[in-house]
Amino acid sequence: MMGHVTSEREFMPLAIAVLTVSDSRTLADDASGQTLVERLIAAGHRQADRAIVPDDIYRLRAVVSNWI
């Protein structure tokens, strides 16, 4: 078609950090966090980091601040 522009973007893998907020989970039993990691890797992205932090605003801020 004349004038029709298709723009296919090249896939750009991301570095993704997974943060679980929980007072009771550990890496061994954090099923939802593990599922997220498996899916992001299967989609071609990279796991930048993973953390489980208790529901405490100061600890959450510390982890997220460190990541950014």
C-alpha positions as CSV (number, residue, x, y, z in Angstrom):
1,M,0.0,0.0,0.0
2,M,1.2,3.4,-0.8
3,G,1.7,5.6,2.2
4,H,1.2,2.7,4.6
5,V,4.0,2.6,7.1
6,T,4.6,-0.4,9.3
7,S,6.8,0.0,12.3
8,E,8.1,-3.2,13.7
9,R,10.1,-2.6,16.8
10,E,13.0,-4.7,17.7
11,F,12.6,-6.6,21.0
12,M,14.5,-5.0,23.8
13,P,14.9,-7.3,26.8
14,L,14.5,-5.5,30.1
15,A,16.3,-6.0,33.5
16,I,13.4,-6.6,35.9
17,A,13.5,-6.7,39.7
18,V,10.8,-8.7,41.5
19,L,9.8,-7.5,45.0
20,T,7.5,-9.5,47.2
21,V,6.0,-7.7,50.2
22,S,5.4,-10.3,52.9
23,D,6.0,-10.9,56.6
24,S,5.9,-14.6,56.2
25,R,7.3,-15.6,52.8
26,T,10.9,-16.7,52.0
27,L,12.5,-17.4,48.7
28,A,11.8,-21.1,49.2
29,D,8.0,-20.6,49.5
30,D,7.3,-17.5,47.5
31,A,5.4,-19.2,44.7
32,S,4.0,-16.0,43.1
33,G,7.4,-14.3,43.0
34,Q,9.0,-17.4,41.5
35,T,6.2,-17.5,38.8
36,L,6.9,-13.9,37.9
37,V,10.7,-14.6,37.6
38,E,10.0,-17.7,35.4
39,R,7.7,-15.8,33.1
40,L,9.9,-12.8,32.7
41,I,12.8,-15.0,31.8
42,A,10.6,-17.1,29.4
43,A,9.6,-13.8,27.7
44,G,13.3,-13.0,27.1
45,H,13.9,-10.5,29.9
46,R,16.6,-10.7,32.6
47,Q,16.1,-10.9,36.4
48,A,17.9,-7.9,37.8
49,D,17.2,-8.8,41.4
50,R,14.7,-10.3,43.7
51,A,13.8,-9.5,47.2
52,I,11.3,-10.3,49.9
53,V,10.6,-7.5,52.3
54,P,8.3,-7.3,55.3
55,D,5.4,-4.8,55.2
56,D,7.5,-2.0,56.5
57,I,7.6,1.3,54.6
58,Y,11.2,2.1,55.6
59,R,12.6,-1.3,54.5
60,L,10.6,-1.1,51.3
61,R,11.9,2.3,50.5
62,A,15.5,1.1,51.2
63,V,15.2,-1.8,48.7
64,V,13.5,0.3,46.0
65,S,16.0,3.2,46.5
66,N,18.9,0.8,46.2
67,W,17.4,-0.6,42.9
68,I,16.9,2.8,41.3
